[in-house]
Amino acid sequence: MKTIALVTCLRVRLGVIVLVLGAAQVAGAAQPQEELPTYKEIAQLTRQQFAEKKLGQSTLISRGDVTPLFEQFAKLGWKVADQRAILEEVLPDNDFMVRQLRRSDAGRFVRNIEKDPQGYDRIDRMRRLPRGHIFLSDLITNPGGYKLIDYMTNSPGGYNLGTMVSKTPDGKNFNKATGRIYTVAQFEARLATSYQQELARRKRQGPNAGIVVLP
Protein backbone atom coordinates (compact mmCIF):
# COMPACT_ATOMS: atom_id res chain seq x y z
CA MET A 1 0.00 0.00 0.00
CA LYS A 2 2.80 2.36 0.86
CA THR A 3 4.39 1.68 -2.53
CA ILE A 4 1.13 2.39 -4.37
CA ALA A 5 0.63 5.60 -2.40
CA LEU A 6 4.19 6.69 -3.17
CA VAL A 7 3.78 6.02 -6.89
CA THR A 8 0.48 7.93 -6.91
CA CYS A 9 2.09 10.87 -5.14
CA LEU A 10 4.96 10.93 -7.62
CA ARG A 11 2.54 10.88 -10.54
CA VAL A 12 0.62 13.80 -9.11
CA ARG A 13 3.80 15.80 -8.58
CA LEU A 14 5.07 15.01 -12.07
CA GLY A 15 1.70 16.01 -13.47
CA VAL A 16 1.92 19.37 -11.72
CA ILE A 17 5.45 19.90 -13.02
CA VAL A 18 4.37 19.10 -16.59
CA LEU A 19 1.45 21.53 -16.32
CA VAL A 20 3.71 24.28 -14.98
CA LEU A 21 6.31 23.74 -17.69
CA GLY A 22 3.62 23.66 -20.34
CA ALA A 23 2.16 26.93 -19.12
CA ALA A 24 5.62 28.50 -19.11
CA GLN A 25 6.17 27.36 -22.69
CA VAL A 26 2.93 28.90 -23.82
CA ALA A 27 3.63 32.16 -21.98
CA GLY A 28 7.18 32.37 -23.31
CA ALA A 29 6.47 31.12 -26.82
CA ALA A 30 8.36 33.17 -29.37
CA GLN A 31 6.30 35.23 -31.73
CA PRO A 32 6.64 34.57 -35.47
CA GLN A 33 9.37 36.81 -36.87
CA GLU A 34 8.27 39.75 -38.98
CA GLU A 35 8.26 39.47 -42.74
CA LEU A 36 11.56 40.68 -44.15
CA PRO A 37 11.25 43.75 -46.38
CA THR A 38 12.62 43.44 -49.90
CA TYR A 39 16.12 44.69 -50.53
CA LYS A 40 14.60 47.13 -53.00
CA GLU A 41 12.77 48.76 -50.09
CA ILE A 42 15.97 48.82 -48.03
CA ALA A 43 17.96 50.33 -50.90
CA GLN A 44 15.33 52.98 -51.59
CA LEU A 45 15.23 54.02 -47.94
CA THR A 46 19.02 54.14 -47.79
CA ARG A 47 19.39 56.25 -50.92
CA GLN A 48 16.63 58.60 -49.82
CA GLN A 49 18.39 59.15 -46.49
CA PHE A 50 21.72 59.88 -48.18
CA ALA A 51 20.10 62.09 -50.81
CA GLU A 52 18.52 64.22 -48.09
CA LYS A 53 21.99 64.65 -46.58
CA LYS A 54 23.40 65.38 -50.06
CA LEU A 55 25.87 62.52 -49.80
CA GLY A 56 27.14 61.04 -53.07
CA GLN A 57 28.38 57.50 -53.65
CA SER A 58 32.01 58.41 -52.96
CA THR A 59 31.33 60.86 -50.11
CA LEU A 60 32.99 60.20 -46.77
CA ILE A 61 30.42 59.13 -44.17
CA SER A 62 30.51 58.84 -40.39
CA ARG A 63 28.41 56.94 -37.86
CA GLY A 64 25.95 59.77 -37.41
CA ASP A 65 25.05 59.49 -41.10
CA VAL A 66 24.08 55.82 -40.92
CA THR A 67 22.91 55.07 -37.36
CA PRO A 68 19.34 56.38 -37.92
CA LEU A 69 18.97 54.01 -40.87
CA PHE A 70 19.08 50.94 -38.66
CA GLU A 71 16.09 52.23 -36.70
CA GLN A 72 14.20 52.66 -39.97
CA PHE A 73 15.14 49.15 -41.11
CA ALA A 74 13.80 47.74 -37.84
CA LYS A 75 10.46 49.50 -38.39
CA LEU A 76 10.24 47.82 -41.79
CA GLY A 77 10.84 44.42 -40.21
CA TRP A 78 14.59 43.93 -40.53
CA LYS A 79 16.61 44.12 -37.34
CA VAL A 80 20.17 44.00 -38.68
CA ALA A 81 21.95 41.25 -36.76
CA ASP A 82 25.44 42.66 -37.29
CA GLN A 83 24.53 46.31 -36.82
CA ARG A 84 27.20 46.81 -34.16
CA ALA A 85 29.91 45.31 -36.38
CA ILE A 86 28.90 47.52 -39.29
CA LEU A 87 28.91 50.68 -37.18
CA GLU A 88 32.34 49.83 -35.82
CA GLU A 89 33.64 49.81 -39.40
CA VAL A 90 32.42 53.39 -39.91
CA LEU A 91 34.49 56.25 -38.49
CA PRO A 92 32.98 58.14 -35.51
CA ASP A 93 31.68 61.66 -36.10
CA ASN A 94 34.46 63.15 -33.97
CA ASP A 95 37.27 61.18 -35.62
CA PHE A 96 40.25 63.33 -36.63
CA MET A 97 40.14 62.21 -40.25
CA VAL A 98 36.41 62.97 -40.51
CA ARG A 99 36.83 66.41 -38.97
CA GLN A 100 39.75 67.27 -41.25
CA LEU A 101 38.06 66.16 -44.47
CA ARG A 102 34.93 68.11 -43.54
CA ARG A 103 36.81 71.35 -43.05
CA SER A 104 35.46 74.26 -45.06
CA ASP A 105 38.76 74.51 -46.97
CA ALA A 106 39.03 70.76 -47.73
CA GLY A 107 36.70 70.75 -50.74
CA ARG A 108 39.31 70.56 -53.50
CA PHE A 109 41.33 67.92 -51.68
CA VAL A 110 38.27 65.73 -51.02
CA ARG A 111 36.84 66.05 -54.53
CA ASN A 112 40.09 64.77 -55.97
CA ILE A 113 40.81 61.91 -53.57
CA GLU A 114 37.25 60.62 -54.01
CA LYS A 115 38.36 59.53 -57.47
CA ASP A 116 41.34 57.54 -56.20
CA PRO A 117 40.95 53.80 -55.51
CA GLN A 118 41.47 53.30 -51.77
CA GLY A 119 42.20 57.00 -51.39
CA TYR A 120 40.53 57.11 -47.98
CA ASP A 121 42.40 53.97 -46.94
CA ARG A 122 45.75 55.62 -47.71
CA ILE A 123 44.81 58.74 -45.79
CA ASP A 124 43.67 56.65 -42.84
CA ARG A 125 46.97 54.78 -42.75
CA MET A 126 49.00 57.92 -43.37
CA ARG A 127 47.49 59.85 -40.48
CA ARG A 128 48.55 57.02 -38.11
CA LEU A 129 52.22 57.52 -38.94
CA PRO A 130 54.43 59.71 -36.72
CA ARG A 131 53.33 63.33 -37.25
CA GLY A 132 50.65 61.96 -39.56
CA HIS A 133 47.97 64.31 -38.23
CA ILE A 134 50.09 67.35 -39.01
CA PHE A 135 51.01 65.97 -42.43
CA LEU A 136 47.37 65.37 -43.37
CA SER A 137 46.40 68.86 -42.28
CA ASP A 138 49.20 70.28 -44.43
CA LEU A 139 48.10 68.23 -47.46
CA ILE A 140 44.59 69.63 -47.18
CA THR A 141 45.88 73.19 -46.90
CA ASN A 142 48.25 72.77 -49.87
CA PRO A 143 46.37 73.36 -53.18
CA GLY A 144 48.20 70.40 -54.74
CA GLY A 145 48.19 68.16 -51.68
CA TYR A 146 45.76 65.69 -53.25
CA LYS A 147 48.38 64.82 -55.88
CA LEU A 148 50.38 62.82 -53.33
CA ILE A 149 47.38 60.58 -52.63
CA ASP A 150 46.78 60.26 -56.36
CA TYR A 151 50.42 59.28 -56.86
CA MET A 152 50.36 56.70 -54.07
CA THR A 153 47.15 55.03 -55.27
CA ASN A 154 47.58 55.12 -59.05
CA SER A 155 51.26 54.74 -59.90
CA PRO A 156 53.92 52.00 -59.60
CA GLY A 157 56.18 54.54 -57.92
CA GLY A 158 53.52 55.29 -55.33
CA TYR A 159 53.05 51.60 -54.66
CA ASN A 160 56.78 51.16 -54.17
CA LEU A 161 56.82 54.09 -51.78
CA GLY A 162 53.97 52.49 -49.86
CA THR A 163 55.92 49.24 -49.70
CA MET A 164 58.81 51.10 -48.09
CA VAL A 165 56.45 52.73 -45.60
CA SER A 166 55.02 49.28 -44.79
CA LYS A 167 58.41 48.25 -43.44
CA THR A 168 58.35 50.93 -40.76
CA PRO A 169 56.92 50.17 -37.28
CA ASP A 170 53.77 52.27 -37.80
CA GLY A 171 53.28 51.68 -41.53
CA LYS A 172 52.36 47.99 -41.69
CA ASN A 173 50.10 47.07 -44.65
CA PHE A 174 50.23 50.64 -45.93
CA ASN A 175 49.19 49.65 -49.46
CA LYS A 176 46.28 47.49 -48.31
CA ALA A 177 42.68 48.41 -47.62
CA THR A 178 41.92 48.96 -43.95
CA GLY A 179 38.60 47.11 -44.00
CA ARG A 180 36.71 50.19 -42.88
CA ILE A 181 33.59 51.63 -44.47
CA TYR A 182 34.35 55.13 -45.70
CA THR A 183 31.82 55.89 -48.41
CA VAL A 184 28.13 55.60 -49.24
CA ALA A 185 28.94 52.98 -51.89
CA GLN A 186 30.91 50.87 -49.41
CA PHE A 187 28.12 51.10 -46.84
CA GLU A 188 25.51 50.00 -49.37
CA ALA A 189 27.69 47.04 -50.41
CA ARG A 190 28.17 46.01 -46.78
CA LEU A 191 24.44 46.34 -46.16
CA ALA A 192 23.68 44.13 -49.16
CA THR A 193 25.98 41.44 -47.75
CA SER A 194 24.25 41.60 -44.38
CA TYR A 195 20.84 41.35 -46.06
CA GLN A 196 21.87 38.25 -48.01
CA GLN A 197 23.10 36.67 -44.78
CA GLU A 198 19.73 37.36 -43.16
CA LEU A 199 17.92 35.78 -46.11
CA ALA A 200 20.12 32.68 -45.85
CA ARG A 201 19.53 32.45 -42.10
CA ARG A 202 15.76 32.60 -42.50
CA LYS A 203 15.86 30.04 -45.29
CA ARG A 204 17.77 27.62 -43.05
CA GLN A 205 15.30 28.09 -40.21
CA GLY A 206 12.25 27.61 -42.42
CA PRO A 207 8.89 29.42 -42.54
CA ASN A 208 8.00 28.59 -38.92
CA ALA A 209 11.17 30.04 -37.43
CA GLY A 210 10.49 31.57 -34.05
CA ILE A 211 7.31 29.54 -33.42
CA VAL A 212 7.34 27.14 -30.47
CA VAL A 213 5.25 24.04 -31.13
CA LEU A 214 4.08 22.32 -27.94
CA PRO A 215 3.70 18.52 -27.80
C-alpha atoms as a printed R data frame, in Angstrom:
    type eleno elety resid chain resno      x      y       z
1   ATOM     1    CA   MET     A     1  0.000  0.000   0.000
2   ATOM     2    CA   LYS     A     2  2.799  2.363   0.865
3   ATOM     3    CA   THR     A     3  4.389  1.676  -2.531
4   ATOM     4    CA   ILE     A     4  1.129  2.393  -4.367
5   ATOM     5    CA   ALA     A     5  0.633  5.602  -2.401
6   ATOM     6    CA   LEU     A     6  4.192  6.693  -3.168
7   ATOM     7    CA   VAL     A     7  3.777  6.022  -6.889
8   ATOM     8    CA   THR     A     8  0.480  7.927  -6.908
9   ATOM     9    CA   CYS     A     9  2.095 10.865  -5.137
10  ATOM    10    CA   LEU     A    10  4.960 10.933  -7.621
11  ATOM    11    CA   ARG     A    11  2.540 10.876 -10.543
12  ATOM    12    CA   VAL     A    12  0.617 13.802  -9.114
13  ATOM    13    CA   ARG     A    13  3.797 15.798  -8.578
14  ATOM    14    CA   LEU     A    14  5.069 15.006 -12.073
15  ATOM    15    CA   GLY     A    15  1.704 16.011 -13.474
16  ATOM    16    CA   VAL     A    16  1.923 19.369 -11.724
17  ATOM    17    CA   ILE     A    17  5.451 19.895 -13.020
18  ATOM    18    CA   VAL     A    18  4.368 19.100 -16.590
19  ATOM    19    CA   LEU     A    19  1.454 21.533 -16.318
20  ATOM    20    CA   VAL     A    20  3.708 24.285 -14.981
21  ATOM    21    CA   LEU     A    21  6.309 23.739 -17.688
22  ATOM    22    CA   GLY     A    22  3.622 23.656 -20.343
23  ATOM    23    CA   ALA     A    23  2.163 26.932 -19.124
24  ATOM    24    CA   ALA     A    24  5.622 28.496 -19.110
25  ATOM    25    CA   GLN     A    25  6.174 27.364 -22.689
26  ATOM    26    CA   VAL     A    26  2.928 28.904 -23.818
27  ATOM    27    CA   ALA     A    27  3.632 32.157 -21.983
28  ATOM    28    CA   GLY     A    28  7.176 32.367 -23.310
29  ATOM    29    CA   ALA     A    29  6.469 31.118 -26.816
30  ATOM    30    CA   ALA     A    30  8.356 33.170 -29.369
31  ATOM    31    CA   GLN     A    31  6.297 35.233 -31.734
32  ATOM    32    CA   PRO     A    32  6.641 34.567 -35.470
33  ATOM    33    CA   GLN     A    33  9.366 36.815 -36.867
34  ATOM    34    CA   GLU     A    34  8.272 39.750 -38.983
35  ATOM    35    CA   GLU     A    35  8.262 39.471 -42.738
36  ATOM    36    CA   LEU     A    36 11.555 40.677 -44.145
37  ATOM    37    CA   PRO     A    37 11.248 43.750 -46.375
38  ATOM    38    CA   THR     A    38 12.618 43.436 -49.898
39  ATOM    39    CA   TYR     A    39 16.119 44.685 -50.529
40  ATOM    40    CA   LYS     A    40 14.604 47.135 -53.004
41  ATOM    41    CA   GLU     A    41 12.773 48.758 -50.087
42  ATOM    42    CA   ILE     A    42 15.969 48.820 -48.027
43  ATOM    43    CA   ALA     A    43 17.963 50.326 -50.899
44  ATOM    44    CA   GLN     A    44 15.327 52.985 -51.589
45  ATOM    45    CA   LEU     A    45 15.229 54.025 -47.944
46  ATOM    46    CA   THR     A    46 19.020 54.144 -47.788
47  ATOM    47    CA   ARG     A    47 19.387 56.247 -50.921
48  ATOM    48    CA   GLN     A    48 16.632 58.601 -49.821
49  ATOM    49    CA   GLN     A    49 18.393 59.155 -46.492
50  ATOM    50    CA   PHE     A    50 21.719 59.877 -48.179
51  ATOM    51    CA   ALA     A    51 20.095 62.092 -50.809
52  ATOM    52    CA   GLU     A    52 18.523 64.225 -48.086
53  ATOM    53    CA   LYS     A    53 21.987 64.649 -46.581
54  ATOM    54    CA   LYS     A    54 23.396 65.382 -50.064
55  ATOM    55    CA   LEU     A    55 25.868 62.522 -49.802
56  ATOM    56    CA   GLY     A    56 27.143 61.038 -53.068
57  ATOM    57    CA   GLN     A    57 28.385 57.502 -53.651
58  ATOM    58    CA   SER     A    58 32.015 58.412 -52.955
59  ATOM    59    CA   THR     A    59 31.327 60.857 -50.109
60  ATOM    60    CA   LEU     A    60 32.991 60.199 -46.765
61  ATOM    61    CA   ILE     A    61 30.421 59.134 -44.168
62  ATOM    62    CA   SER     A    62 30.507 58.839 -40.389
63  ATOM    63    CA   ARG     A    63 28.406 56.939 -37.857
64  ATOM    64    CA   GLY     A    64 25.952 59.771 -37.410
65  ATOM    65    CA   ASP     A    65 25.049 59.489 -41.098
66  ATOM    66    CA   VAL     A    66 24.078 55.823 -40.918
67  ATOM    67    CA   THR     A    67 22.913 55.072 -37.362
68  ATOM    68    CA   PRO     A    68 19.335 56.384 -37.925
69  ATOM    69    CA   LEU     A    69 18.973 54.013 -40.874
70  ATOM    70    CA   PHE     A    70 19.077 50.938 -38.659
71  ATOM    71    CA   GLU     A    71 16.088 52.226 -36.701
72  ATOM    72    CA   GLN     A    72 14.196 52.663 -39.974
73  ATOM    73    CA   PHE     A    73 15.137 49.148 -41.110
74  ATOM    74    CA   ALA     A    74 13.799 47.741 -37.836
75  ATOM    75    CA   LYS     A    75 10.458 49.499 -38.392
76  ATOM    76    CA   LEU     A    76 10.238 47.818 -41.792
77  ATOM    77    CA   GLY     A    77 10.843 44.418 -40.206
78  ATOM    78    CA   TRP     A    78 14.591 43.927 -40.529
79  ATOM    79    CA   LYS     A    79 16.609 44.124 -37.343
80  ATOM    80    CA   VAL     A    80 20.167 43.998 -38.676
81  ATOM    81    CA   ALA     A    81 21.951 41.245 -36.756
82  ATOM    82    CA   ASP     A    82 25.440 42.656 -37.286
83  ATOM    83    CA   GLN     A    83 24.528 46.314 -36.815
84  ATOM    84    CA   ARG     A    84 27.203 46.812 -34.165
85  ATOM    85    CA   ALA     A    85 29.915 45.306 -36.381
86  ATOM    86    CA   ILE     A    86 28.899 47.523 -39.294
87  ATOM    87    CA   LEU     A    87 28.913 50.681 -37.183
88  ATOM    88    CA   GLU     A    88 32.344 49.825 -35.818
89  ATOM    89    CA   GLU     A    89 33.643 49.811 -39.397
90  ATOM    90    CA   VAL     A    90 32.423 53.389 -39.907
91  ATOM    91    CA   LEU     A    91 34.487 56.252 -38.493
92  ATOM    92    CA   PRO     A    92 32.976 58.135 -35.511
93  ATOM    93    CA   ASP     A    93 31.680 61.657 -36.096
94  ATOM    94    CA   ASN     A    94 34.462 63.153 -33.973
95  ATOM    95    CA   ASP     A    95 37.269 61.180 -35.618
96  ATOM    96    CA   PHE     A    96 40.254 63.330 -36.630
97  ATOM    97    CA   MET     A    97 40.136 62.214 -40.251
98  ATOM    98    CA   VAL     A    98 36.412 62.969 -40.510
99  ATOM    99    CA   ARG     A    99 36.830 66.410 -38.974
100 ATOM   100    CA   GLN     A   100 39.747 67.267 -41.253
101 ATOM   101    CA   LEU     A   101 38.059 66.162 -44.467
102 ATOM   102    CA   ARG     A   102 34.931 68.112 -43.538
103 ATOM   103    CA   ARG     A   103 36.812 71.350 -43.053
104 ATOM   104    CA   SER     A   104 35.461 74.263 -45.061
105 ATOM   105    CA   ASP     A   105 38.764 74.508 -46.968
106 ATOM   106    CA   ALA     A   106 39.031 70.760 -47.729
107 ATOM   107    CA   GLY     A   107 36.698 70.754 -50.744
108 ATOM   108    CA   ARG     A   108 39.314 70.564 -53.502
109 ATOM   109    CA   PHE     A   109 41.331 67.917 -51.677
110 ATOM   110    CA   VAL     A   110 38.272 65.732 -51.019
111 ATOM   111    CA   ARG     A   111 36.836 66.049 -54.535
112 ATOM   112    CA   ASN     A   112 40.090 64.766 -55.968
113 ATOM   113    CA   ILE     A   113 40.807 61.906 -53.568
114 ATOM   114    CA   GLU     A   114 37.249 60.624 -54.008
115 ATOM   115    CA   LYS     A   115 38.361 59.534 -57.473
116 ATOM   116    CA   ASP     A   116 41.341 57.538 -56.204
117 ATOM   117    CA   PRO     A   117 40.950 53.801 -55.505
118 ATOM   118    CA   GLN     A   118 41.473 53.302 -51.774
119 ATOM   119    CA   GLY     A   119 42.197 56.997 -51.391
120 ATOM   120    CA   TYR     A   120 40.529 57.108 -47.981
121 ATOM   121    CA   ASP     A   121 42.403 53.969 -46.940
122 ATOM   122    CA   ARG     A   122 45.749 55.620 -47.712
123 ATOM   123    CA   ILE     A   123 44.809 58.742 -45.791
124 ATOM   124    CA   ASP     A   124 43.670 56.651 -42.836
125 ATOM   125    CA   ARG     A   125 46.966 54.776 -42.746
126 ATOM   126    CA   MET     A   126 48.997 57.916 -43.372
127 ATOM   127    CA   ARG     A   127 47.492 59.848 -40.475
128 ATOM   128    CA   ARG     A   128 48.547 57.025 -38.107
129 ATOM   129    CA   LEU     A   129 52.217 57.516 -38.944
130 ATOM   130    CA   PRO     A   130 54.426 59.711 -36.722
131 ATOM   131    CA   ARG     A   131 53.331 63.331 -37.248
132 ATOM   132    CA   GLY     A   132 50.648 61.958 -39.561
133 ATOM   133    CA   HIS     A   133 47.966 64.312 -38.228
134 ATOM   134    CA   ILE     A   134 50.086 67.348 -39.006
135 ATOM   135    CA   PHE     A   135 51.007 65.970 -42.433
136 ATOM   136    CA   LEU     A   136 47.367 65.367 -43.365
137 ATOM   137    CA   SER     A   137 46.396 68.859 -42.279
138 ATOM   138    CA   ASP     A   138 49.201 70.276 -44.431
139 ATOM   139    CA   LEU     A   139 48.102 68.232 -47.457
140 ATOM   140    CA   ILE     A   140 44.591 69.630 -47.181
141 ATOM   141    CA   THR     A   141 45.885 73.190 -46.905
142 ATOM   142    CA   ASN     A   142 48.249 72.772 -49.873
143 ATOM   143    CA   PRO     A   143 46.374 73.357 -53.178
144 ATOM   144    CA   GLY     A   144 48.198 70.396 -54.739
145 ATOM   145    CA   GLY     A   145 48.190 68.159 -51.685
146 ATOM   146    CA   TYR     A   146 45.762 65.694 -53.247
147 ATOM   147    CA   LYS     A   147 48.384 64.819 -55.877
148 ATOM   148    CA   LEU     A   148 50.379 62.818 -53.333
149 ATOM   149    CA   ILE     A   149 47.378 60.575 -52.632
150 ATOM   150    CA   ASP     A   150 46.779 60.259 -56.364
151 ATOM   151    CA   TYR     A   151 50.416 59.275 -56.861
152 ATOM   152    CA   MET     A   152 50.358 56.702 -54.073
153 ATOM   153    CA   THR     A   153 47.153 55.030 -55.272
154 ATOM   154    CA   ASN     A   154 47.584 55.123 -59.052
155 ATOM   155    CA   SER     A   155 51.259 54.740 -59.900
156 ATOM   156    CA   PRO     A   156 53.917 52.004 -59.598
157 ATOM   157    CA   GLY     A   157 56.181 54.536 -57.919
158 ATOM   158    CA   GLY     A   158 53.523 55.293 -55.334
159 ATOM   159    CA   TYR     A   159 53.048 51.597 -54.663
160 ATOM   160    CA   ASN     A   160 56.785 51.156 -54.174
161 ATOM   161    CA   LEU     A   161 56.816 54.092 -51.776
162 ATOM   162    CA   GLY     A   162 53.967 52.486 -49.863
163 ATOM   163    CA   THR     A   163 55.923 49.241 -49.696
164 ATOM   164    CA   MET     A   164 58.808 51.104 -48.095
165 ATOM   165    CA   VAL     A   165 56.451 52.731 -45.602
166 ATOM   166    CA   SER     A   166 55.023 49.282 -44.789
167 ATOM   167    CA   LYS     A   167 58.414 48.247 -43.442
168 ATOM   168    CA   THR     A   168 58.348 50.931 -40.761
169 ATOM   169    CA   PRO     A   169 56.918 50.170 -37.275
170 ATOM   170    CA   ASP     A   170 53.770 52.272 -37.804
171 ATOM   171    CA   GLY     A   171 53.280 51.683 -41.526
172 ATOM   172    CA   LYS     A   172 52.358 47.990 -41.687
173 ATOM   173    CA   ASN     A   173 50.098 47.072 -44.652
174 ATOM   174    CA   PHE     A   174 50.229 50.644 -45.928
175 ATOM   175    CA   ASN     A   175 49.191 49.648 -49.463
176 ATOM   176    CA   LYS     A   176 46.285 47.486 -48.309
177 ATOM   177    CA   ALA     A   177 42.682 48.410 -47.620
178 ATOM   178    CA   THR     A   178 41.917 48.963 -43.948
179 ATOM   179    CA   GLY     A   179 38.604 47.106 -44.005
180 ATOM   180    CA   ARG     A   180 36.711 50.192 -42.881
181 ATOM   181    CA   ILE     A   181 33.588 51.629 -44.472
182 ATOM   182    CA   TYR     A   182 34.355 55.133 -45.698
183 ATOM   183    CA   THR     A   183 31.816 55.893 -48.415
184 ATOM   184    CA   VAL     A   184 28.132 55.598 -49.241
185 ATOM   185    CA   ALA     A   185 28.940 52.978 -51.886
186 ATOM   186    CA   GLN     A   186 30.906 50.869 -49.410
187 ATOM   187    CA   PHE     A   187 28.122 51.100 -46.837
188 ATOM   188    CA   GLU     A   188 25.511 49.996 -49.368
189 ATOM   189    CA   ALA     A   189 27.687 47.045 -50.411
190 ATOM   190    CA   ARG     A   190 28.173 46.012 -46.784
191 ATOM   191    CA   LEU     A   191 24.445 46.343 -46.165
192 ATOM   192    CA   ALA     A   192 23.676 44.125 -49.165
193 ATOM   193    CA   THR     A   193 25.979 41.441 -47.752
194 ATOM   194    CA   SER     A   194 24.247 41.605 -44.379
195 ATOM   195    CA   TYR     A   195 20.837 41.351 -46.056
196 ATOM   196    CA   GLN     A   196 21.865 38.247 -48.008
197 ATOM   197    CA   GLN     A   197 23.102 36.667 -44.781
198 ATOM   198    CA   GLU     A   198 19.727 37.357 -43.163
199 ATOM   199    CA   LEU     A   199 17.919 35.776 -46.115
200 ATOM   200    CA   ALA     A   200 20.122 32.681 -45.847
201 ATOM   201    CA   ARG     A   201 19.528 32.452 -42.097
202 ATOM   202    CA   ARG     A   202 15.761 32.602 -42.503
203 ATOM   203    CA   LYS     A   203 15.865 30.040 -45.287
204 ATOM   204    CA   ARG     A   204 17.773 27.617 -43.051
205 ATOM   205    CA   GLN     A   205 15.297 28.090 -40.208
206 ATOM   206    CA   GLY     A   206 12.253 27.612 -42.418
207 ATOM   207    CA   PRO     A   207  8.891 29.421 -42.545
208 ATOM   208    CA   ASN     A   208  7.996 28.589 -38.924
209 ATOM   209    CA   ALA     A   209 11.167 30.045 -37.431
210 ATOM   210    CA   GLY     A   210 10.486 31.570 -34.046
211 ATOM   211    CA   ILE     A   211  7.305 29.539 -33.425
212 ATOM   212    CA   VAL     A   212  7.343 27.139 -30.473
213 ATOM   213    CA   VAL     A   213  5.254 24.036 -31.128
214 ATOM   214    CA   LEU     A   214  4.085 22.317 -27.937
215 ATOM   215    CA   PRO     A   215  3.701 18.525 -27.795
